[in-house]
Amino acid sequence: MRQRIRKAWSAYRHAAAVKGLLEALGMWKWIALGGAIVVSATVAWFAVIPLWLKVIVGLASAALVLLVVGGAVALCRVCGWQESTAGLDGTTDIRGKPKAAEDRTPLPGPELVIKYAYEDRHRPWPPLETNNRPDAPLVICNVSTSYAAYNVRVLPLTIEGDTMVFRPSVVPCIESKGQAEVFANIPGSSLLFAKHFPSFFRKSFRNASISEVTEDKIFELTIEYDDGCDPATQYESRCQLTYRYWKDRIGMINVQRRLRSRMA
């Protein structure tokens, strides 16, 4: 019974997502109007046809519904389970190709990257490989095998005049090959939604064209840190992420690390 409820809820969420997309494109009202006209005309026609023809039409309609539902289920099982997660795991770009090594001189010291992916998608089986928890933390990973990173800060992000900060504001140390978690904190939001990192990017949405719904926008998060030496060498990593309004899809696509300064 619980499994059936989960499946029904998943189907409802997908239907609601499609309806939301059509509303954003301004097409829903026309579809609803056309559907009402077709249904009204069909009911009027069905009331005047002979009984034998009603039976034939009913059987044909039932067969068509079963065919459509069966085809949709088969398509989901064949194709839906293998949906692409390109650009969502931090190891590929948005085209699904492995990221090429940056053409730059290797820089000694710690190197931090952000590991994060999100998509508003739910299904009971098979298990999702993409995070679907909007309050999940951003994971800061030190990919250096020799150097620890100290005084790590993720700088605030501003969209349309509103600023999101991250907690804790400073991570004292991330060891080599280690990681730490930071949570989004959206000022002015309720306690229930203050950590919902994806919802902050909805502020960038403008209902102007279909590209606003279906195409990726690029944002940048900056991490500042140092190597803990005396004097300390300061670094920053600029982590680019993409955001798509459709299903709030977020993925990391690129990281650029550079030397900021050497403290005297």
TORTORMI-997770 format. One record per residue (C-alpha): residue number from 1; residue in three letters; y, z, x. Coordinates in Angstrom, 1 decimal, decimal comma, padded with zeros to 4 digits. Each point is the difference from the previous one (the first is absolute). Layout:
rec i: NUM; aa: ALA; Y: Y; Z: Z; X: X
...
! end
This chain:
rec i: 1; aa: MET; Y: 000,0; Z: 000,0; X: 000,0
rec i: 2; aa: ARG; Y: 002,4; Z: 000,9; X: 002,8
rec i: 3; aa: GLN; Y: -000,8; Z: -003,3; X: 001,7
rec i: 4; aa: ARG; Y: 000,9; Z: -001,9; X: -003,1
rec i: 5; aa: ILE; Y: 003,3; Z: 001,9; X: -000,4
rec i: 6; aa: ARG; Y: 000,8; Z: -000,9; X: 003,6
rec i: 7; aa: LYS; Y: -000,7; Z: -003,7; X: -000,6
rec i: 8; aa: ALA; Y: 002,0; Z: 000,0; X: -003,2
rec i: 9; aa: TRP; Y: 002,9; Z: 001,6; X: 001,8
rec i: 10; aa: SER; Y: -000,2; Z: -002,5; X: 002,9
rec i: 11; aa: ALA; Y: 000,1; Z: -002,9; X: -002,5
rec i: 12; aa: TYR; Y: 003,0; Z: 001,5; X: -001,8
rec i: 13; aa: ARG; Y: 001,9; Z: 000,4; X: 003,3
rec i: 14; aa: HIS; Y: -000,6; Z: -003,6; X: 001,0
rec i: 15; aa: ALA; Y: 001,0; Z: -001,2; X: -003,5
rec i: 16; aa: ALA; Y: 003,2; Z: 002,2; X: 000,2
rec i: 17; aa: ALA; Y: 000,7; Z: -001,4; X: 003,5
rec i: 18; aa: VAL; Y: -000,2; Z: -003,6; X: -001,3
rec i: 19; aa: LYS; Y: 002,2; Z: 000,9; X: -002,9
rec i: 20; aa: GLY; Y: 002,5; Z: 001,5; X: 002,3
rec i: 21; aa: LEU; Y: 000,1; Z: -003,1; X: 002,2
rec i: 22; aa: LEU; Y: 000,5; Z: -002,2; X: -003,1
rec i: 23; aa: GLU; Y: 002,8; Z: 002,2; X: -001,2
rec i: 24; aa: ALA; Y: 001,7; Z: -000,1; X: 003,5
rec i: 25; aa: LEU; Y: -000,2; Z: -003,8; X: -000,2
rec i: 26; aa: GLY; Y: 001,5; Z: 000,0; X: -003,5
rec i: 27; aa: MET; Y: -003,1; Z: -001,8; X: -001,4
rec i: 28; aa: TRP; Y: -001,6; Z: 002,8; X: -002,0
rec i: 29; aa: LYS; Y: 002,3; Z: -000,3; X: -003,1
rec i: 30; aa: TRP; Y: -000,8; Z: -003,8; X: -000,2
rec i: 31; aa: ILE; Y: -003,8; Z: 000,7; X: 000,3
rec i: 32; aa: ALA; Y: 000,2; Z: 002,6; X: -002,6
rec i: 33; aa: LEU; Y: 001,9; Z: -002,3; X: -002,4
rec i: 34; aa: GLY; Y: -002,4; Z: -002,8; X: 000,6
rec i: 35; aa: GLY; Y: -003,0; Z: 002,2; X: -000,5
rec i: 36; aa: ALA; Y: 001,4; Z: 001,3; X: -003,3
rec i: 37; aa: ILE; Y: 000,6; Z: -003,5; X: -001,3
rec i: 38; aa: VAL; Y: -003,5; Z: -001,2; X: 001,0
rec i: 39; aa: VAL; Y: -001,6; Z: 003,1; X: -001,6
rec i: 40; aa: SER; Y: 002,0; Z: -000,4; X: -003,2
rec i: 41; aa: ALA; Y: -000,9; Z: -003,7; X: -000,3
rec i: 42; aa: THR; Y: -003,7; Z: 000,7; X: 000,7
rec i: 43; aa: VAL; Y: -000,2; Z: 002,7; X: -002,6
rec i: 44; aa: ALA; Y: 001,6; Z: -002,3; X: -002,6
rec i: 45; aa: TRP; Y: -002,3; Z: -002,8; X: 000,8
rec i: 46; aa: PHE; Y: -003,1; Z: 002,2; X: 000,1
rec i: 47; aa: ALA; Y: 000,8; Z: 001,2; X: -003,6
rec i: 48; aa: VAL; Y: -000,3; Z: -003,5; X: -001,5
rec i: 49; aa: ILE; Y: -003,0; Z: -001,5; X: 001,8
rec i: 50; aa: PRO; Y: -003,5; Z: 000,1; X: -001,5
rec i: 51; aa: LEU; Y: -002,4; Z: 002,8; X: 000,6
rec i: 52; aa: TRP; Y: -002,4; Z: -002,0; X: 002,1
rec i: 53; aa: LEU; Y: 002,9; Z: -001,1; X: 002,3
rec i: 54; aa: LYS; Y: 001,1; Z: 003,6; X: 000,3
rec i: 55; aa: VAL; Y: -003,5; Z: 000,9; X: 001,3
rec i: 56; aa: ILE; Y: 000,1; Z: -002,8; X: 002,6
rec i: 57; aa: VAL; Y: 003,4; Z: 000,9; X: 001,2
rec i: 58; aa: GLY; Y: -000,9; Z: 003,7; X: 000,3
rec i: 59; aa: LEU; Y: -003,1; Z: -000,7; X: 002,0
rec i: 60; aa: ALA; Y: 001,9; Z: -002,5; X: 002,3
rec i: 61; aa: SER; Y: 002,8; Z: 002,6; X: 000,5
rec i: 62; aa: ALA; Y: -002,6; Z: 002,7; X: 000,9
rec i: 63; aa: ALA; Y: -001,7; Z: -002,3; X: 002,5
rec i: 64; aa: LEU; Y: 003,3; Z: -000,9; X: 001,6
rec i: 65; aa: VAL; Y: 001,0; Z: 003,6; X: 000,4
rec i: 66; aa: LEU; Y: -003,3; Z: 000,9; X: 001,6
rec i: 67; aa: LEU; Y: 000,3; Z: -003,0; X: 002,3
rec i: 68; aa: VAL; Y: 003,5; Z: 001,0; X: 001,1
rec i: 69; aa: VAL; Y: -000,9; Z: 003,7; X: 000,5
rec i: 70; aa: GLY; Y: -003,2; Z: -000,9; X: 001,9
rec i: 71; aa: GLY; Y: 001,8; Z: -002,5; X: 002,2
rec i: 72; aa: ALA; Y: 002,7; Z: 002,6; X: 000,8
rec i: 73; aa: VAL; Y: -002,5; Z: 002,7; X: 000,9
rec i: 74; aa: ALA; Y: -002,0; Z: -002,5; X: 002,2
rec i: 75; aa: LEU; Y: 003,2; Z: -001,1; X: 001,7
rec i: 76; aa: CYS; Y: 001,1; Z: 003,6; X: 000,7
rec i: 77; aa: ARG; Y: -003,5; Z: 000,8; X: 001,5
rec i: 78; aa: VAL; Y: -000,1; Z: -003,1; X: 002,2
rec i: 79; aa: CYS; Y: 003,6; Z: -000,2; X: 001,1
rec i: 80; aa: GLY; Y: 001,7; Z: 003,2; X: -000,9
rec i: 81; aa: TRP; Y: -002,2; Z: 002,2; X: 002,2
rec i: 82; aa: GLN; Y: 001,0; Z: -002,0; X: 003,0
rec i: 83; aa: GLU; Y: 003,7; Z: 000,0; X: -000,6
rec i: 84; aa: SER; Y: 002,0; Z: -000,5; X: 003,2
rec i: 85; aa: THR; Y: 001,7; Z: 003,0; X: 001,6
rec i: 86; aa: ALA; Y: 001,8; Z: -002,1; X: 002,6
rec i: 87; aa: GLY; Y: 002,9; Z: 001,8; X: 001,5
rec i: 88; aa: LEU; Y: -001,0; Z: 003,3; X: -001,6
rec i: 89; aa: ASP; Y: -002,0; Z: 001,6; X: 002,8
rec i: 90; aa: GLY; Y: 002,5; Z: -000,4; X: 002,8
rec i: 91; aa: THR; Y: -002,4; Z: -002,2; X: 002,1
rec i: 92; aa: THR; Y: 000,9; Z: -003,4; X: -001,6
rec i: 93; aa: ASP; Y: 003,1; Z: -001,7; X: -001,1
rec i: 94; aa: ILE; Y: 000,8; Z: -001,0; X: -003,6
rec i: 95; aa: ARG; Y: -002,1; Z: -003,2; X: 000,4
rec i: 96; aa: GLY; Y: -003,0; Z: 002,0; X: 001,0
rec i: 97; aa: LYS; Y: 000,0; Z: -001,2; X: 003,7
rec i: 98; aa: PRO; Y: -000,3; Z: 002,4; X: 002,9
rec i: 99; aa: LYS; Y: 003,3; Z: 001,0; X: 001,3
rec i: 100; aa: ALA; Y: 000,9; Z: -001,6; X: 003,4
rec i: 101; aa: ALA; Y: 001,0; Z: 002,3; X: 002,8
rec i: 102; aa: GLU; Y: 003,7; Z: 000,1; X: 000,5
rec i: 103; aa: ASP; Y: 001,4; Z: -002,0; X: 002,9
rec i: 104; aa: ARG; Y: 001,7; Z: 002,8; X: 001,9
rec i: 105; aa: THR; Y: -000,4; Z: 002,0; X: 003,1
rec i: 106; aa: PRO; Y: -002,3; Z: 003,1; X: -000,6
rec i: 107; aa: LEU; Y: 002,1; Z: 003,2; X: -000,2
rec i: 108; aa: PRO; Y: -001,6; Z: 003,2; X: 001,3
rec i: 109; aa: GLY; Y: 000,2; Z: 003,1; X: -002,2
rec i: 110; aa: PRO; Y: -001,1; Z: 000,9; X: -003,5
rec i: 111; aa: GLU; Y: -000,2; Z: -002,7; X: -002,7
rec i: 112; aa: LEU; Y: 000,2; Z: 000,9; X: -003,7
rec i: 113; aa: VAL; Y: -000,9; Z: -002,1; X: -003,0
rec i: 114; aa: ILE; Y: -000,1; Z: 000,7; X: -003,7
rec i: 115; aa: LYS; Y: -003,3; Z: -000,5; X: -001,9
rec i: 116; aa: TYR; Y: 000,6; Z: -000,5; X: -003,7
rec i: 117; aa: ALA; Y: -001,1; Z: -002,2; X: -002,9
rec i: 118; aa: TYR; Y: 000,3; Z: 000,3; X: -003,7
rec i: 119; aa: GLU; Y: -000,7; Z: -002,0; X: -003,1
rec i: 120; aa: ASP; Y: 000,1; Z: 001,1; X: -003,7
rec i: 121; aa: ARG; Y: -003,5; Z: -001,0; X: -000,7
rec i: 122; aa: HIS; Y: -002,9; Z: 001,9; X: -001,6
rec i: 123; aa: ARG; Y: -003,7; Z: -000,7; X: -000,5
rec i: 124; aa: PRO; Y: -003,1; Z: 002,2; X: -000,2
rec i: 125; aa: TRP; Y: -002,2; Z: -002,3; X: 002,1
rec i: 126; aa: PRO; Y: -000,1; Z: -001,2; X: 002,7
rec i: 127; aa: PRO; Y: 002,2; Z: 002,7; X: 001,7
rec i: 128; aa: LEU; Y: 003,5; Z: -001,2; X: 000,9
rec i: 129; aa: GLU; Y: 000,7; Z: -000,6; X: 003,7
rec i: 130; aa: THR; Y: 003,7; Z: 000,2; X: -000,6
rec i: 131; aa: ASN; Y: 001,8; Z: 003,3; X: -000,7
rec i: 132; aa: ASN; Y: 001,1; Z: 000,3; X: -003,6
rec i: 133; aa: ARG; Y: 001,5; Z: 003,5; X: 000,2
rec i: 134; aa: PRO; Y: 003,8; Z: -000,3; X: -000,2
rec i: 135; aa: ASP; Y: 000,5; Z: 003,5; X: 001,5
rec i: 136; aa: ALA; Y: -002,3; Z: -000,7; X: 003,0
rec i: 137; aa: PRO; Y: 001,7; Z: 000,8; X: 003,4
rec i: 138; aa: LEU; Y: 001,0; Z: -002,5; X: 002,7
rec i: 139; aa: VAL; Y: -002,2; Z: 000,5; X: 003,0
rec i: 140; aa: ILE; Y: 001,7; Z: -000,2; X: 003,4
rec i: 141; aa: CYS; Y: -002,5; Z: -001,0; X: 002,7
rec i: 142; aa: ASN; Y: 000,5; Z: 000,2; X: 003,8
rec i: 143; aa: VAL; Y: -001,9; Z: -003,0; X: 001,3
rec i: 144; aa: SER; Y: 000,7; Z: 001,0; X: 003,6
rec i: 145; aa: THR; Y: -003,1; Z: 001,2; X: 001,9
rec i: 146; aa: SER; Y: 002,0; Z: 002,0; X: 002,6
rec i: 147; aa: TYR; Y: 003,3; Z: 001,2; X: -001,3
rec i: 148; aa: ALA; Y: 000,9; Z: 002,5; X: -002,8
rec i: 149; aa: ALA; Y: 003,1; Z: -000,5; X: -002,2
rec i: 150; aa: TYR; Y: 002,4; Z: 002,8; X: -000,6
rec i: 151; aa: ASN; Y: 002,8; Z: 000,7; X: -002,5
rec i: 152; aa: VAL; Y: -001,2; Z: -002,7; X: -002,3
rec i: 153; aa: ARG; Y: 002,4; Z: -000,9; X: -002,9
rec i: 154; aa: VAL; Y: -000,3; Z: -002,7; X: -002,6
rec i: 155; aa: LEU; Y: 003,6; Z: -001,0; X: -000,8
rec i: 156; aa: PRO; Y: 001,2; Z: -000,1; X: -003,7
rec i: 157; aa: LEU; Y: -000,3; Z: -003,2; X: -001,9
rec i: 158; aa: THR; Y: 002,9; Z: -001,2; X: -002,2
rec i: 159; aa: ILE; Y: -000,4; Z: -002,5; X: -002,9
rec i: 160; aa: GLU; Y: 002,9; Z: -000,9; X: -002,3
rec i: 161; aa: GLY; Y: 002,0; Z: 003,0; X: 001,0
rec i: 162; aa: ASP; Y: -002,8; Z: 002,5; X: -000,5
rec i: 163; aa: THR; Y: -001,7; Z: 001,7; X: 003,0
rec i: 164; aa: MET; Y: -003,5; Z: 001,2; X: 000,4
rec i: 165; aa: VAL; Y: -000,9; Z: 002,6; X: 002,7
rec i: 166; aa: PHE; Y: -003,3; Z: 001,1; X: 001,4
rec i: 167; aa: ARG; Y: -001,6; Z: 003,5; X: 000,4
rec i: 168; aa: PRO; Y: -000,5; Z: 001,6; X: 002,4
rec i: 169; aa: SER; Y: 003,2; Z: -001,3; X: 001,4
rec i: 170; aa: VAL; Y: -001,3; Z: 000,5; X: 003,6
rec i: 171; aa: VAL; Y: -003,6; Z: 000,0; X: 001,3
rec i: 172; aa: PRO; Y: 000,0; Z: 002,0; X: 003,2
rec i: 173; aa: CYS; Y: -002,8; Z: -001,9; X: 001,7
rec i: 174; aa: ILE; Y: -002,6; Z: -002,7; X: -000,5
rec i: 175; aa: GLU; Y: -002,7; Z: -000,1; X: 002,7
rec i: 176; aa: SER; Y: -001,3; Z: -003,2; X: 001,5
rec i: 177; aa: LYS; Y: -002,3; Z: -001,7; X: -002,6
rec i: 178; aa: GLY; Y: 001,1; Z: 002,6; X: -002,5
rec i: 179; aa: GLN; Y: 001,8; Z: -000,2; X: -003,3
rec i: 180; aa: ALA; Y: 002,2; Z: 001,9; X: -002,4
rec i: 181; aa: GLU; Y: 001,0; Z: -000,4; X: -003,6
rec i: 182; aa: VAL; Y: 003,5; Z: -000,1; X: -001,6
rec i: 183; aa: PHE; Y: 000,8; Z: -000,1; X: -003,7
rec i: 184; aa: ALA; Y: 002,8; Z: -001,9; X: -001,7
rec i: 185; aa: ASN; Y: 002,6; Z: 002,2; X: -001,7
rec i: 186; aa: ILE; Y: 002,2; Z: -001,8; X: -002,5
rec i: 187; aa: PRO; Y: 003,2; Z: 002,1; X: -000,7
rec i: 188; aa: GLY; Y: 000,8; Z: 000,3; X: -003,7
rec i: 189; aa: SER; Y: -003,6; Z: -000,6; X: -001,1
rec i: 190; aa: SER; Y: -002,1; Z: 002,6; X: -001,9
rec i: 191; aa: LEU; Y: -002,6; Z: 002,0; X: 001,9
rec i: 192; aa: LEU; Y: -002,7; Z: -002,2; X: -001,5
rec i: 193; aa: PHE; Y: 001,4; Z: -003,3; X: 001,4
rec i: 194; aa: ALA; Y: 001,9; Z: 001,1; X: 003,0
rec i: 195; aa: LYS; Y: -002,8; Z: -001,0; X: 002,4
rec i: 196; aa: HIS; Y: -000,7; Z: -003,4; X: -001,7
rec i: 197; aa: PHE; Y: 000,9; Z: -002,3; X: 003,0
rec i: 198; aa: PRO; Y: -000,7; Z: -003,3; X: -001,8
rec i: 199; aa: SER; Y: 002,3; Z: 000,8; X: -003,0
rec i: 200; aa: PHE; Y: 003,0; Z: 000,2; X: 002,3
rec i: 201; aa: PHE; Y: -000,3; Z: -003,8; X: 000,8
rec i: 202; aa: ARG; Y: 000,4; Z: -000,9; X: -003,7
rec i: 203; aa: LYS; Y: 003,7; Z: 000,6; X: 000,5
rec i: 204; aa: SER; Y: 000,1; Z: -003,4; X: 001,8
rec i: 205; aa: PHE; Y: -001,3; Z: -001,9; X: -003,1
rec i: 206; aa: ARG; Y: 002,4; Z: -002,3; X: -001,7
rec i: 207; aa: ASN; Y: -001,2; Z: -001,8; X: -003,2
rec i: 208; aa: ALA; Y: 001,5; Z: -003,3; X: 001,2
rec i: 209; aa: SER; Y: -003,0; Z: -002,3; X: 000,7
rec i: 210; aa: ILE; Y: -003,8; Z: -000,1; X: 000,3
rec i: 211; aa: SER; Y: 000,3; Z: 000,4; X: 003,7
rec i: 212; aa: GLU; Y: 001,3; Z: 003,6; X: -000,5
rec i: 213; aa: VAL; Y: -003,4; Z: 000,8; X: -001,6
rec i: 214; aa: THR; Y: -002,5; Z: -001,9; X: 002,1
rec i: 215; aa: GLU; Y: 001,4; Z: -000,4; X: 003,5
rec i: 216; aa: ASP; Y: 000,1; Z: 002,6; X: 002,8
rec i: 217; aa: LYS; Y: 003,2; Z: 001,7; X: 001,2
rec i: 218; aa: ILE; Y: 000,2; Z: 001,4; X: 003,5
rec i: 219; aa: PHE; Y: 001,3; Z: 003,4; X: 000,8
rec i: 220; aa: GLU; Y: 000,1; Z: 002,0; X: 003,3
rec i: 221; aa: LEU; Y: -000,9; Z: 003,6; X: 000,8
rec i: 222; aa: THR; Y: 001,1; Z: 001,4; X: 003,4
rec i: 223; aa: ILE; Y: -001,7; Z: 002,7; X: 001,9
rec i: 224; aa: GLU; Y: 001,8; Z: 001,8; X: 002,8
rec i: 225; aa: TYR; Y: -001,8; Z: 002,1; X: 002,7
rec i: 226; aa: ASP; Y: -000,1; Z: 000,9; X: 003,7
rec i: 227; aa: ASP; Y: -002,6; Z: 000,6; X: 002,7
rec i: 228; aa: GLY; Y: 000,7; Z: 003,7; X: 000,5
rec i: 229; aa: CYS; Y: 000,9; Z: -000,4; X: 003,6
rec i: 230; aa: ASP; Y: 003,0; Z: 001,6; X: 001,8
rec i: 231; aa: PRO; Y: 002,2; Z: -002,1; X: -000,3
rec i: 232; aa: ALA; Y: -001,6; Z: -001,5; X: -003,2
rec i: 233; aa: THR; Y: -000,3; Z: -003,7; X: -000,6
rec i: 234; aa: GLN; Y: 000,8; Z: -000,9; X: -003,6
rec i: 235; aa: TYR; Y: -001,8; Z: -002,8; X: -001,9
rec i: 236; aa: GLU; Y: 000,1; Z: -001,5; X: -003,5
rec i: 237; aa: SER; Y: -002,5; Z: -002,0; X: -002,0
rec i: 238; aa: ARG; Y: 001,2; Z: -002,3; X: -002,7
rec i: 239; aa: CYS; Y: -002,7; Z: -000,4; X: -002,6
rec i: 240; aa: GLN; Y: 000,4; Z: -002,9; X: -002,4
rec i: 241; aa: LEU; Y: -001,7; Z: 000,2; X: -003,4
rec i: 242; aa: THR; Y: -000,1; Z: -002,3; X: -003,0
rec i: 243; aa: TYR; Y: 000,5; Z: 001,0; X: -003,6
rec i: 244; aa: ARG; Y: -001,0; Z: -002,1; X: -003,0
rec i: 245; aa: TYR; Y: 001,2; Z: 001,2; X: -003,5
rec i: 246; aa: TRP; Y: -003,2; Z: -001,3; X: -001,6
rec i: 247; aa: LYS; Y: -002,4; Z: 003,0; X: 000,2
rec i: 248; aa: ASP; Y: 002,4; Z: 001,7; X: 002,5
rec i: 249; aa: ARG; Y: -001,9; Z: -001,5; X: 002,9
rec i: 250; aa: ILE; Y: 001,0; Z: 001,3; X: 003,4
rec i: 251; aa: GLY; Y: -001,4; Z: -000,8; X: 003,4
rec i: 252; aa: MET; Y: 001,0; Z: 000,3; X: 003,7
rec i: 253; aa: ILE; Y: 000,4; Z: -003,3; X: 001,8
rec i: 254; aa: ASN; Y: 001,6; Z: 000,5; X: 003,4
rec i: 255; aa: VAL; Y: 001,1; Z: 002,7; X: 002,4
rec i: 256; aa: GLN; Y: 002,7; Z: -000,4; X: 002,8
rec i: 257; aa: ARG; Y: 000,3; Z: 002,7; X: 002,6
rec i: 258; aa: ARG; Y: 002,9; Z: 000,4; X: 002,4
rec i: 259; aa: LEU; Y: 001,6; Z: 002,4; X: 002,4
rec i: 260; aa: ARG; Y: 003,0; Z: 001,7; X: -001,4
rec i: 261; aa: SER; Y: 001,3; Z: 002,0; X: 003,0
rec i: 262; aa: ARG; Y: -000,9; Z: 002,4; X: 002,8
rec i: 263; aa: MET; Y: 001,6; Z: 003,4; X: -000,4
rec i: 264; aa: ALA; Y: 001,8; Z: 001,3; X: 003,1
! end
